[in-house]
Amino acid sequence: MQLSVVIVNYNVEYFLEQCLRSVFTALKNVEGEVWVVDNNSVDGSVAMVKDKFP
């Protein structure tokens, strides 16, 4: 079974990072994928995702 997690983001870099860390921890033994849909954030969210979750 595969699980898809979709996160919609808008200017909440700190909370997005915490959310992604939690999701990846939960997916440790589960086949899945994570999609982040950013709504044109200007707070550095996109750069943080590219940097910390390649």
PLY file of the C-alpha trace (Angstrom):
ply
format ascii 1.0
element vertex 54
property float x
property float y
property float z
element edge 53
property int vertex1
property int vertex2
end_header
0.00 0.00 0.00
1.30 3.45 -0.85
0.41 6.59 1.03
0.47 10.06 -0.52
0.74 13.07 1.76
-0.08 16.47 0.27
0.78 19.61 2.22
-0.45 23.02 1.10
1.76 25.86 2.29
1.60 29.65 2.35
4.21 31.64 4.30
4.63 29.30 7.26
8.23 28.14 6.84
8.75 27.13 10.49
5.55 25.08 10.69
6.17 23.50 7.29
9.58 22.28 8.43
8.11 20.81 11.62
5.32 19.17 9.63
7.74 17.62 7.12
9.99 16.28 9.87
6.97 14.68 11.51
5.64 13.21 8.27
8.99 11.71 7.27
9.36 10.20 10.74
5.90 8.67 10.46
6.67 7.31 6.97
9.84 5.57 8.13
8.38 2.07 7.66
5.65 2.97 5.17
5.85 3.18 1.42
4.79 6.70 0.58
5.41 10.03 -1.03
5.19 13.62 0.12
4.08 16.53 -2.04
4.38 20.15 -0.94
2.21 22.60 -2.85
3.35 26.14 -2.18
1.00 29.04 -2.76
3.65 31.62 -3.82
5.22 32.06 -0.37
7.72 34.87 0.13
9.05 33.76 3.53
11.74 31.32 2.36
9.57 28.20 2.53
10.52 27.03 -0.96
14.25 27.47 -0.36
13.99 25.65 2.99
12.26 22.66 1.39
14.85 22.49 -1.39
17.67 22.78 1.15
16.51 20.47 3.94
14.30 17.95 2.09
15.91 17.37 -1.33
0 1
1 2
2 3
3 4
4 5
5 6
6 7
7 8
8 9
9 10
10 11
11 12
12 13
13 14
14 15
15 16
16 17
17 18
18 19
19 20
20 21
21 22
22 23
23 24
24 25
25 26
26 27
27 28
28 29
29 30
30 31
31 32
32 33
33 34
34 35
35 36
36 37
37 38
38 39
39 40
40 41
41 42
42 43
43 44
44 45
45 46
46 47
47 48
48 49
49 50
50 51
51 52
52 53
